[in-house]
């Protein structure tokens, strides 16, 4: 049996306490259960509701409800965690019409079988390619640290070097990682922009000013282009802004191709080659 004392009123009135004399409820109630109660037996042995109750039984019901709620919450957390891991780790495109992953920047995937580069003067990733840019642009290399792409081939030309950074212009082509669902070209372009601004500038605050966002065609395929001027202040770096261009191409069968270029504001001579590469994209 529970010890005598004040307990929440079994009648269910919020903020009201009733005195339990050790064997039955009394008629004494209070909103401030600080003093001793008067032993006034309740002949019926019930609370105000008329339903037999003891502090131990009421407490047990409350604990049962709390445990059920906690179990439901745990199941929800596990389901969300599994969905999140699937979107981050698998990176397998779904079917058109699926919901995109909530994870804006999926984890980079190391591709053990990048697209072979034929000797045709173009840079290839899957069925997507652009004309190889001449020197001073470097040779195409696999960029396995790009979180939103797979089989990413990149050309780079250095414009600055600090104690921590190699900075310059870049052009890349790859397959868009679609997480756990298909990204329509417009959605994919927006997601890549958000990912770039949150990934490649360290702790620097990035101000984004979009200058273009529109549908286009790439070799007969639906595509979406976004251009944005990004402003930032990075220690030791002379460049304070750059032009970022992102093009997402619907390749069919629930897959999408990616083209991206970034040109520092203090190296505008690389804008034209990057634009020419984008305009010459081809889907094989």
Number of C-alpha atoms within 10 A of each C-alpha: 9 11 10 16 19 23 18 21 25 21 16 12 10 9 11 17 21 23 25 28 19 15 13 21 31 22 16 16 19 17 12 10 17 9 9 10 19 14 16 14 16 15 10 13 16 17 20 16 11 11 12 14 17 22 19 10 11 15 11 12 11 10 12 12 11 12 12 11 11 12 12 11 12 12 11 11 12 11 11 12 12 11 14 17 16 15 23 24 14 15 23 17 21 18 16 16 11 14 15 21 21 14 16 21 21 23 20 18 19 16 13 8 7 16 17 10 15 9 7 9 13 17 27 29 25 18 13 23 25 22 18 19 20 11 9 11 18 15 15 19 13 20 20 17 13 23 21 26 28 27 24 27 25 24 22 21 18 14 15 17 13 11 8 9 11 12 18 19 25 20 25 29 29 30 23 28 33 31 28 25 22 26 28 23 24 20 13 29 27 18 18 24 21 14 18 16 18 16 12 11 13 10 10 14 14 19 14 17 12 15 11 13 17 11 14 16 12 20 15 12 13 18 24 23 23 21 21 19 20 20 19 17 16 16 10 12 16 16 18 14 18 21 21 22 25 22 27 30 30 25 21 12 11 18 21 25 26 27 28 24 25 23 25 25 19 15 15 12 12 20 16 11 16 20 13 13 22 24 13 12 20 18 17 10
